[in-house]
Each structure stands twice: as structure tokens, then as C-alpha cells.
Amino acid sequence: MTELSPFSVAVRRPQPGTTTLHVHGDLDYETCDELLDTATRHLPGCRELRLDCAELAFCDSMGLSCLLLLHRRAAADGTRLYLDNRSDAFDRLLRLTGVLGHLTAARAESTGTRVPLDNS
């Protein structure tokens, strides 16, 4: 009997041109390929790719690398990537690694607001 993975990605298409991926569990070395593969399959024809991070429990360096690669693929495809419902811990990780502004810049541009890079 095999143990079920605590990681999952649920796909929703709330409106044409928008895909939301609900990420649940740990985004790490063992799970980042699943997120990247799922997201990449949904990029064609997508204007907005939204990752709902409300249930993202943990993100390690491979998970962060996955998000950067996904951002690159989305930008090359003309798709805006959004990281929605981020926890304080996830924001802190993004801030400490210097990628918060990079990964959330599309949201700042679309809303006309600045993304704070340091809330110390």
C-alpha cells in the first residue's frame, strides 16, 4: 500500500483566459515538477495564471526555483502570473530571497500600487 502525497494542485477556470491553480501542501524537491507540469499545460491561451497559495504549507529552495521558472514560462507566453492568498511566512521567504517584487510585479502593475519589499 502506497502513501498518498500530501501535495495537490486543483485546477479551476473561473472565466475565459484565467486559470487558477489551488496549491495544497509542501512545494519542494519532490512536488515542484507536478506544479510546473500542471501550470505549463494550462499556459496556452491563458492571460492570467493565478496560484492560490492559501493552503501552501511550505516552500523550499526547489519550490522557489519552480516559481521562478514558472514566472519565466508565463512571461514568455504572454501570461501574467499572480500569487494569491500568500501567508506571512511565504511573503517573508519571498522577501528574504529578494524575489517578492519580481514574482509579484505583475500584480503591482495591474493595480497601480507598489509592492513593499521590506516590512521590517
Sine and cosine of phi, psi and omega as CSV:
sin_phi,cos_phi,sin_psi,cos_psi,sin_omega,cos_omega
0.00,0.00,0.79,-0.61,0.00,-1.00
-1.00,-0.10,0.53,-0.85,0.01,-1.00
-0.99,0.12,0.68,-0.73,0.02,-1.00
-0.95,0.30,0.62,-0.79,0.04,-1.00
-0.95,0.32,0.69,-0.73,0.03,-1.00
-0.97,0.24,-0.06,1.00,-0.03,-1.00
-0.99,-0.14,0.65,-0.76,0.09,-1.00
-0.47,-0.88,0.40,-0.91,0.07,-1.00
-0.76,-0.65,0.88,-0.47,0.05,-1.00
-0.97,-0.24,0.72,-0.69,-0.06,-1.00
-0.97,-0.24,0.74,-0.67,0.08,-1.00
-0.75,-0.67,0.57,-0.82,0.10,-1.00
-0.85,-0.53,1.00,0.06,-0.09,-1.00
-0.93,0.37,-0.43,0.90,0.03,-1.00
-0.37,-0.93,0.34,-0.94,0.01,-1.00
-0.85,0.53,0.72,-0.70,0.03,-1.00
1.00,0.04,-0.10,1.00,0.00,-1.00
-0.84,-0.55,0.76,-0.65,0.10,-1.00
-0.83,-0.56,0.75,-0.66,0.06,-1.00
-0.91,-0.40,0.79,-0.61,0.07,-1.00
-0.95,-0.32,0.90,-0.44,0.04,-1.00
-1.00,0.03,0.93,-0.38,-0.06,-1.00
-0.99,-0.11,0.78,-0.62,-0.01,-1.00
-0.80,-0.60,0.80,-0.60,0.08,-1.00
0.96,-0.27,-0.40,-0.92,-0.05,-1.00
-1.00,-0.04,0.78,-0.62,0.10,-0.99
-0.99,-0.14,0.97,-0.23,-0.10,-1.00
-0.56,-0.83,-0.22,-0.97,-0.04,-1.00
-0.80,0.60,-0.64,0.76,-0.07,-1.00
-0.98,0.19,-0.34,0.94,-0.13,-0.99
-0.89,-0.45,-0.21,0.98,-0.12,-0.99
-0.90,0.44,-0.54,0.84,0.02,-1.00
-0.90,0.44,-0.60,0.80,0.02,-1.00
-0.88,0.47,-0.71,0.71,0.03,-1.00
-0.91,0.41,-0.72,0.69,-0.04,-1.00
-0.89,0.46,-0.70,0.72,0.02,-1.00
-0.90,0.44,-0.71,0.70,0.00,-1.00
-0.89,0.46,-0.74,0.67,-0.02,-1.00
-0.90,0.44,-0.69,0.73,-0.03,-1.00
-0.89,0.46,-0.61,0.79,0.03,-1.00
-0.89,0.45,-0.45,0.89,-0.06,-1.00
-0.99,-0.15,0.04,1.00,-0.01,-1.00
-0.94,0.34,-0.68,0.73,-0.04,-1.00
-0.84,0.54,0.81,-0.59,0.01,-1.00
0.99,0.17,0.07,1.00,-0.04,-1.00
-0.98,-0.18,0.79,-0.61,0.07,-1.00
-1.00,-0.01,-0.55,0.83,0.01,-1.00
-0.77,-0.64,0.81,-0.58,0.13,-0.99
-0.92,-0.39,0.90,-0.44,-0.07,-1.00
-0.93,-0.37,0.82,-0.58,0.12,-0.99
-0.99,-0.16,0.90,-0.44,0.06,-1.00
-1.00,0.07,0.94,-0.33,-0.11,-0.99
-0.99,-0.13,0.23,0.97,-0.06,-1.00
-0.85,0.53,-0.54,0.84,-0.03,-1.00
-0.94,-0.34,0.30,0.95,0.10,-1.00
-0.97,0.25,0.91,-0.41,-0.10,-0.99
-1.00,0.09,-0.56,0.83,-0.13,-0.99
-0.36,-0.93,0.53,-0.85,0.06,-1.00
-0.64,-0.77,0.86,-0.52,0.04,-1.00
-0.99,-0.17,-0.17,-0.99,-0.06,-1.00
-0.89,0.45,-0.56,0.83,0.06,-1.00
-0.94,0.35,-0.61,0.79,0.06,-1.00
-0.90,0.44,-0.66,0.75,0.04,-1.00
-0.90,0.43,-0.68,0.73,0.06,-1.00
-0.87,0.49,-0.64,0.77,0.04,-1.00
-0.87,0.49,-0.70,0.72,0.01,-1.00
-0.90,0.43,-0.62,0.78,0.03,-1.00
-0.92,0.40,-0.66,0.75,0.05,-1.00
-0.91,0.41,-0.66,0.75,0.04,-1.00
-0.89,0.45,-0.66,0.75,0.06,-1.00
-0.86,0.51,-0.70,0.72,0.01,-1.00
-0.89,0.46,-0.71,0.70,0.01,-1.00
-0.90,0.43,-0.67,0.74,0.00,-1.00
-0.89,0.45,-0.71,0.70,0.00,-1.00
-0.88,0.47,-0.66,0.75,0.01,-1.00
-0.90,0.43,-0.46,0.89,-0.01,-1.00
-1.00,-0.03,-0.02,1.00,-0.02,-1.00
0.98,0.19,0.35,0.94,-0.03,-1.00
-0.96,-0.26,0.67,-0.74,0.08,-1.00
-1.00,0.01,0.73,-0.69,0.02,-1.00
-0.98,-0.21,0.75,-0.66,0.03,-1.00
-0.84,-0.54,0.66,-0.75,0.11,-0.99
-0.94,-0.33,0.99,-0.12,-0.09,-1.00
-1.00,-0.03,0.44,-0.90,0.11,-0.99
0.82,0.57,0.73,0.69,0.01,-1.00
-0.97,0.24,0.65,-0.76,0.08,-1.00
-0.98,0.22,0.27,-0.96,0.07,-1.00
-0.88,0.48,-0.63,0.78,0.00,-1.00
-0.91,0.42,-0.65,0.76,0.01,-1.00
-0.93,0.37,-0.67,0.74,0.07,-1.00
-0.86,0.51,-0.65,0.76,0.01,-1.00
-0.88,0.47,-0.70,0.72,0.05,-1.00
-0.86,0.51,-0.72,0.69,0.00,-1.00
-0.89,0.45,-0.62,0.78,0.01,-1.00
-0.93,0.36,-0.73,0.69,-0.03,-1.00
-0.90,0.44,-0.53,0.85,0.00,-1.00
-1.00,0.01,-0.04,1.00,0.08,-1.00
0.98,0.21,0.31,0.95,-0.05,-1.00
-0.92,-0.39,0.03,1.00,-0.01,-1.00
-0.83,0.56,-0.79,0.61,0.00,-1.00
-0.89,0.45,-0.60,0.80,0.00,-1.00
-0.92,0.39,-0.73,0.68,-0.05,-1.00
-0.98,0.20,-0.31,0.95,-0.03,-1.00
-0.91,-0.41,0.14,0.99,-0.04,-1.00
-0.88,0.47,-0.60,0.80,-0.01,-1.00
-0.87,0.50,-0.63,0.77,0.00,-1.00
-0.92,0.38,-0.66,0.75,0.00,-1.00
-0.89,0.45,-0.66,0.75,0.01,-1.00
-0.91,0.42,-0.66,0.75,-0.08,-1.00
-0.95,0.31,-0.44,0.90,-0.02,-1.00
-0.98,-0.19,-0.18,0.98,-0.01,-1.00
0.97,0.24,0.25,0.97,0.02,-1.00
-0.94,-0.35,0.38,-0.93,0.04,-1.00
-1.00,0.04,0.56,-0.83,0.07,-1.00
-1.00,-0.05,0.85,-0.53,0.02,-1.00
-0.93,0.37,0.78,-0.63,-0.02,-1.00
-1.00,-0.08,-0.28,0.96,-0.02,-1.00
-0.55,-0.83,0.93,-0.38,0.02,-1.00
-0.95,-0.33,0.52,0.86,-0.07,-1.00
-0.90,0.43,0.00,0.00,0.00,0.00
